[in-house]
Amino acid sequence: MDFTLHIWRQRRANEAGGFVTYPVQGISPDLSFLEMLDVLNKRLVGRGEPPVAFDHDCREGICGSCAMVINGDPHGPLPGTTTCQLYMRHFSDGAEITVEPWRARAFPVLRDLIVQRSALDAVIQAGGYVSVNTGAAPDAHTLTVAKEAADAAFEAAACIGCGACVAACPNGSAMLFTAAKVAQFALLPQGHPERARRVIGMVESMDDAGFGNCSNHYACAEACPKEIPVHFIARLNREFLTAALTSREFVELERPLEHEE
């Protein structure tokens, strides 16, 4: 199969970038999109040209690091699919394909197709965990969990934190990502002791990172490779409103600093 690739090239974060066109011929339809880029890079290196920089790790649809926008769609045109699981047979022979990095204020481009996604890590560090005593693992039946809650928590925990929801949102919002991480713990008894502190901390961190607001476009759920449902955003709003009205942590965050005379 033959393709014409229009790929965003940018040498470093503080330099302007632009699209560069690369024709690629003789590509097997069974190659993944990343393997096709590997073939292109091998040919570029052979000609003494710099290879295209892009993120990848597991190449099994687990890590989410294969973050790129393909023909305007985060991770490409197939629903529920990461870039590494997108195969060239999903494109027409002779197709022109535009490849660019995530586009969001909170995701600055570092080089070519690589963006800085540490803003998502900051949201997790603000509360995406539970604090428990170390020691021997408790018996499985120590804390009973209703099946409905367990199923919903498992659905939220499927989020791999790739940032496709942010790239798809016209506002660059991270609400679906944050909602999934908040719900993952709020639905389980192990997450209840830090419930209010968690949602307040994660929402504050999300805002500080420069993510936009949610305006209910639902493009985030369409782009999510793990098909996280948008109803988790409603749960996030309820969790935050409850914490804001009842939590001492929120009062302390909103209280102006007292200056010593």
C-alpha positions in Angstrom: 0.0 0.0 0.0 1.1 3.6 -0.7 0.3 6.6 1.4 1.1 10.3 1.5 1.8 11.5 5.0 1.6 15.1 6.1 3.4 15.1 9.5 3.9 17.9 12.0 7.7 18.6 12.5 8.9 20.8 15.2 12.5 20.6 16.4 12.0 22.0 19.9 9.3 23.6 22.1 10.4 27.2 21.6 10.6 26.9 17.8 7.8 27.2 15.2 6.8 24.0 13.5 5.0 23.0 10.3 3.8 20.1 8.2 6.2 18.1 6.1 5.0 15.8 3.4 6.5 12.2 3.1 5.4 9.7 0.5 5.7 6.1 1.7 5.4 3.1 -0.6 5.2 -0.6 -0.2 3.6 -0.6 3.3 2.0 -3.9 4.4 -1.7 -3.5 5.3 -0.9 -5.6 8.4 1.5 -3.0 9.9 0.2 -0.9 12.8 0.3 2.8 12.4 3.4 3.0 14.6 5.2 0.3 12.7 4.5 2.3 9.5 6.2 5.3 11.2 9.1 3.0 12.1 9.5 2.1 8.4 9.4 5.8 7.5 12.0 6.7 10.1 14.3 3.9 8.9 14.1 5.3 5.5 14.7 8.9 6.7 17.7 7.8 8.7 19.1 6.0 5.7 18.9 9.3 3.8 20.6 11.2 6.6 17.4 13.0 7.6 16.2 13.3 11.2 13.5 10.7 12.1 10.0 11.7 13.2 9.9 11.8 17.1 6.8 10.2 18.6 5.9 8.6 21.9 5.3 4.9 22.4 5.8 2.2 25.0 3.7 -0.9 25.3 2.2 -0.9 21.8 -0.6 -3.0 23.2 -3.2 -0.3 23.9 -2.5 -0.2 27.6 -0.2 2.8 28.3 -1.8 5.4 26.1 1.5 7.1 25.2 1.0 6.7 21.5 -0.7 10.1 21.5 -1.2 11.7 18.1 -4.0 13.2 16.1 -4.7 11.4 12.8 -6.8 13.1 10.2 -8.3 15.3 12.9 -9.1 12.4 15.2 -7.1 11.6 18.4 -5.7 8.1 18.0 -7.3 7.9 14.5 -10.7 7.2 13.0 -11.6 3.9 14.7 -13.6 4.1 18.0 -12.2 2.5 21.1 -8.7 2.2 19.6 -5.3 3.6 20.5 -2.9 4.6 17.7 -0.7 1.5 18.3 -3.7 -0.7 17.5 -4.7 1.1 14.4 -3.6 -0.8 11.3 -2.8 0.5 7.8 -5.6 -1.7 6.3 -8.0 0.7 8.0 -7.0 3.3 5.4 -7.5 3.3 1.6 -4.6 2.6 -0.6 -3.2 5.9 -1.8 -4.8 7.9 1.1 -3.4 11.2 2.3 -2.9 11.1 6.1 -2.3 14.1 8.3 -0.5 13.4 11.6 -0.1 16.0 14.3 0.4 16.2 18.1 -2.3 16.7 20.8 -3.5 20.3 20.6 -4.2 21.8 24.1 -2.8 24.6 26.2 -1.9 22.2 29.0 0.0 20.0 26.5 2.9 22.0 25.0 4.7 20.4 22.1 8.2 19.2 22.9 9.2 17.9 19.6 7.4 16.7 16.4 4.5 14.5 17.7 5.6 14.5 21.4 3.8 16.7 23.9 4.3 17.3 27.6 1.5 15.5 29.4 2.8 16.0 33.0 -0.3 18.1 33.7 -2.3 14.8 34.0 0.3 13.5 36.4 -0.2 16.6 38.6 -4.0 15.9 38.7 -3.3 12.4 39.9 -0.8 13.5 42.5 -3.4 15.9 43.9 -5.6 13.0 45.0 -5.7 10.0 42.7 -4.8 7.5 45.4 -6.0 6.0 48.7 -4.0 6.2 51.9 -4.0 2.8 53.7 -1.9 1.2 56.4 0.9 -1.0 55.1 1.1 -4.6 56.1 -0.4 -7.9 55.1 -3.1 -7.8 52.5 -6.6 -7.9 54.1 -9.0 -10.7 53.3 -11.0 -10.2 50.2 -14.3 -10.2 52.1 -13.2 -7.6 54.8 -14.8 -4.7 52.9 -17.9 -5.7 51.0 -18.6 -3.8 47.8 -21.9 -3.9 45.9 -21.6 -5.4 42.5 -23.1 -2.2 40.9 -20.4 -0.1 42.6 -17.6 -2.5 41.7 -18.6 -2.6 38.1 -18.9 1.2 37.8 -15.5 1.7 39.5 -13.9 -0.9 37.2 -15.4 1.0 34.2 -13.9 4.3 35.4 -10.6 2.6 36.2 -10.2 1.6 32.6 -9.0 5.1 31.8 -5.4 5.0 30.7 -4.7 8.7 31.0 -3.7 9.2 27.4 -5.2 12.6 27.0 -7.3 11.9 24.0 -10.3 13.5 25.7 -8.3 16.7 26.1 -7.1 16.7 22.5 -10.7 16.1 21.2 -12.3 18.8 23.4 -12.6 22.2 21.7 -11.9 23.7 25.1 -9.0 21.5 26.0 -10.9 20.2 29.0 -9.6 17.3 31.2 -13.0 16.7 32.8 -13.5 13.2 31.6 -10.0 12.1 32.7 -10.5 13.7 36.1 -14.0 12.4 36.5 -12.9 8.9 35.8 -10.1 9.1 38.4 -12.4 10.7 41.0 -15.2 8.1 40.4 -12.8 5.2 40.5 -12.2 5.8 44.2 -15.5 7.6 45.2 -17.5 4.5 44.3 -15.5 2.2 46.6 -15.4 2.2 50.4 -11.6 2.4 50.4 -11.8 5.8 48.9 -14.5 7.3 51.1 -12.2 8.7 53.9 -10.4 11.1 51.5 -13.4 11.6 49.2 -13.9 15.4 49.8 -10.2 16.2 49.9 -9.6 14.1 46.7 -12.1 15.8 44.5 -11.2 19.3 45.7 -7.5 18.7 45.2 -7.9 17.2 41.8 -10.2 19.8 40.4 -8.0 22.6 41.8 -5.0 21.0 40.1 -6.9 20.6 36.9 -7.7 24.3 36.8 -4.2 25.3 37.8 -2.7 23.2 34.9 -4.6 25.3 32.4 -7.2 22.8 31.2 -10.4 24.4 29.8 -14.0 24.1 31.0 -16.4 21.4 30.0 -19.2 22.7 27.7 -20.9 19.3 27.0 -19.6 18.7 23.5 -19.2 15.0 24.4 -16.2 14.8 21.9 -14.2 13.5 24.8 -16.2 10.3 25.1 -16.1 9.8 21.4 -12.3 10.0 21.3 -11.6 7.9 24.4 -9.9 4.7 23.4 -11.3 2.9 26.4 -14.8 4.4 25.8 -15.2 6.0 29.3 -18.8 7.2 29.4 -19.5 10.9 29.8 -21.9 10.3 32.7 -18.8 10.2 35.0 -18.5 14.0 34.5 -21.9 14.5 36.1 -20.7 12.4 39.0 -17.6 14.6 39.3 -19.8 17.7 39.4 -21.9 16.2 42.2 -18.8 15.1 44.2 -17.3 18.5 43.9 -20.5 20.4 44.8 -21.0 18.2 47.9 -17.4 18.6 49.0 -17.6 22.4 48.4 -20.7 22.7 50.6 -19.6 20.4 53.4 -15.8 20.1 53.5 -13.5 21.9 55.8 -10.7 21.5 53.2 -12.6 23.7 50.7 -13.1 26.4 53.4 -9.4 26.4 54.1 -8.6 26.6 50.4 -10.9 29.6 49.9 -9.9 31.4 53.1 -7.5 34.4 52.4 -4.1 34.3 53.9 -3.7 36.0 57.3 -0.8 38.4 57.4 1.1 39.0 60.6 1.3 42.6 61.8 
